[in-house]
Structure formats: C-alpha cells, structure tokens
Amino acid sequence: MKRTASAACAALGTAIALSLSPASADTVSETVLKTELEGMPGTEAHIVVFDVDPDWQTEHHYHPGHVFVYVIEGTVKIDVDGEAPVEYGAGQAFYERPNISMTGSNASTTERAKIVVFQVGEAGKPLMVAN
C-alpha cells in the first residue's frame, strides 16, 4: 500500500510540474505530501516543492482550493487578474484565493527560484485549472 501511495504522489508531482511549467528539463517538482484531512471529510492537502528555471511561467489558471506559497530561493511574480502584479522573495509567503484567475512566474531571467506550495481543497479535484 505504501508503494502505491508513493507512486501516486510521484505521478501527481509530475502532472503538476507539466501543467505549471513550460517544457524544460531543468524545472523539477517533488510532491512532499498528499493526504486526506481527518475530521474534514472529502478534503485533502497537497504539499509540492518546485525548483524552477529562469523565465519559468505558469499557464493562465485558477486553483479550486486554498493555496499557500513559501519562497525558499529567488523571487516569484504573481499576476492576479484585475490586480497589480506582486513579487515575493526568499523568506516571504503569500496566499492565493480559490477560483481567482492568475499567472505565476520566476521574476528573474538569470536565477532559479524554489517554492513550497501547500494547497487544501476538495478531494479528487485538480490542483489547478487552466483557463
């Protein structure tokens, strides 16, 4: 059972990386945790670490669940529809509201960025939806 859960987590991390990043051999993701939340039926949490290339950018998308991001290294830019873009550097964290359209990117053209993404949402729902 543990191998199945580990394989599922690895597959999830790969799927997220492919949907959140342009084609690149250097951008990587690692699913740290995927679990249902006790006492909250139908709710699960995901924690994924991303190590992204310079010029990395997501597709235009929204998240069905609540997303919390911590920047470990580098600087990322978050561009929420209807709001001014905001940059977050190493040691900073931010919250992405559910169902709000946005893009995210590495603010640097020369340096990598590393972030931890923590999402809580309905079990079985995608972590992000391109729009």
N, C-alpha and C positions, 0 to 999 in steps of 0.2 A: 504494500500500500504506500509506503514512504517513497519508493522509487517512482510510482505513478504520480504522486503529488509533485515530486521534484521535476519530473518530465513535463508535467502540466505547467509548472511555474516557468521552466525554461522556454517552453513554447510560447507562453504568454509574453515573456520579456522580448522574445524575438519579434512577435507580432506587433508589440508596441513600438519597438525600435524601427521597424519597417514603416509603420504608419506615421511616426513622428519625425522622421528624418529623411533627407534626400539620400539617394544611393551613394554610399561611401563605405569603404572597407574599414575606415578608422573610427567611425561613430559606433559606440557599443552601449548596450544596456544590460543590466543584471537585475532580475526580479529577486528581491530580498525576502519578500513575504506576500502571500496571498492567503487570506483566511476569512471564514465567516465569523461574525461577531456574536459572541454569546450574549443572550438576552435581547438581541436585536434581530429577530427572525427575518431572513431574506436580505440581510445587509452584509457586505463584505468589505474588507480593506485590502489595498494593494500598496506595496512599497517597492519602488523601482529606482535604481541608480542609473543615471545617464552620464556618459563621458562623451561630449560632442565636439565635432570638428569646428574650426573657424568657419564662419559663414553658414553654419547649420541653421535651418529654419523649418518650422512645422508647416503643415498644410493649414489653411483656414479651417477652424474646427470649434467644437464646444465639448464640454465634459458633462455627462449626465449626473455625475456625483460631485461631492465637495473635494477640491484638490488643494493640497498644501505643498509648497515647494521650498526647499532649503538649498541655497547656493553654496557649494563646497569650495569651488575654484572658479575663477573667471567672472564674467559678467553676462547676464542674460537680459534680453529686452522682451517685455510683454506688451503687446499691442491689442488692447480690448476694443472692440467696435464702439465708436462713439466717445472714446476717452483718449487722452494724450498717452503716447507710449511711455512706459516707465522702465528704467534699468535697475537691476538688482545685482549687487556684487557679493563676493565671498563673505560669508557670515550673516547674510541677510536672508529673510524668509518672506513669503507672501502667500496669499490665499486667492484661489480662482473660484469664483461663484459658479454653481451649476447652470448649465444651459445658456451661457453667455458666449457669443462668438468672439474668437480671438486668433492671434498667431503668437508664437514664441520663437525667439532666435538667440543665437550666440551674438552678442554685441560686437565681438572682435572679429577682424578679418585675419588675424595672425595667431591668436592664442585660443587654446581649447577652453571649454567650460565643463564643469561637473556639477550635477544637481541631484538631489534626492526628491522624488515625487511620492507623496502619500495621498491616496485617494480613498474616500469612503463613499460607497454608493450601493445601489440595488444589485443583489447577486445576479450574475449572468448578463448584466448589461455591459456594453463595451466601455472601455476607459475613456475613449474619445470618439467623436463622430465628425467626420469631415463634412464641411458644408460650403 
